[in-house]
Amino acid sequence: MSDHSTYEALRHLADSYGLAAMLIVFLVLVAWPFRPGARSRNDNAANMIFKDENDGE
């Protein structure tokens, strides 16, 4: 296999499967906060900036 054909093969792999992999990662990261059971953690993270250092949890 020459250098040119190796480059073409890697480019084709990145063009097709690389885009699909990035799309899947993007969809997982977008959907992650909406998974079941995540509401309490999300609420805690959203309200964390309003807590004073001396407040109890």
C-alpha positions, 0 to 999 in steps of 0.5 A: 500500500503506497503512501497516497492510498494510505492517505486516501483510506484514512481520509475516507475513514475520517470523512465517513466514520469520524463525522458519525462518531462526532455526531453521536458524541454531540447527541449524547452530551446534549441528552445527558442532562435530560436523563432520568434521575438527573433533576436533583443534581441539575437543580443543585448545580443551578442553585449553587451560586446562590448559596452563601459560604455559611449556609448549611446544606 
